[in-house]
Amino acid sequence: MGTRREHDLLGDRDVPADAYYGVHTLRAVENFPISGTPISIYPDLVAALASIKLAAAKSNRELGLLDATLADAIVEITETGSSLRANRLRIIETVMESSTQLIANKTSWANDEKRHKIENLALMLSGAIYAQGRVGLMLNVRKLDLPGVLSVLPALQKPTISTLSDGEWVAVNTIIEETTAWKIMPQLKAAKAEGIVEYPLNKVVL
């Protein structure tokens, strides 16, 4: 079996050529006892690791550092929880809850150009995180039926309402929780909304 040479802060090591892991995992196996306990029994840990990969994929996609196709694949796996379902995992108990923190060193923060980039990165990260679990919803409805539609819709602030070329109709655009979309769509249809479209969100900048 061939090997490939990888490097870390401790130096160079040969890793099996067909291994999916790298030098860090190799050193961990050599230096720490293996419990034999699969990580699958800690679904919250798996989900947390996936969330980190999700944020990294979205950020690097926006910065042009990660191919969009690859980034979208990472986002699909982590956002939908398909990795948990594919392994037939379910959450039994919450071991730990964490939150995303963006940390800048003082020297970079004191530099106006670097601080501007950090603030932009923080804005994009916040928008991506807030968009998780939310979808956009747009529809058309006659002005006479608008009050009934608005009574059904939850909204981030207030729905955006635009007049269409036919003055009797308006377009309504809003943001809702993804879990509620399937529940309210029949209600919207019953309230005489038409052309109802649900679409994914990459970022929501507040």
TABELWO-V931881 format. One line per field, one symbol per residue. psi: psi as a letter, one per 30 degrees, with the letter a starting at -180 (. if undefined). A space follows every 50 residues. Layout:
psi->???
This chain:
psi->kllkklkaffaklkkkegkflaeeeeeeeefkkkffkkfffieeeeeeee eeeeeeeeefeefgfkkeeeeeeeeeeeefgfeeeeghllkekjekkllk kjkkleeeffjeeeeeeeeeeeeeeeeeeefkgllkkllkkkefgeeeef feklleckkkkkklejffllkkklklkeffefefeeeeefggllhkkkkl kekjj.
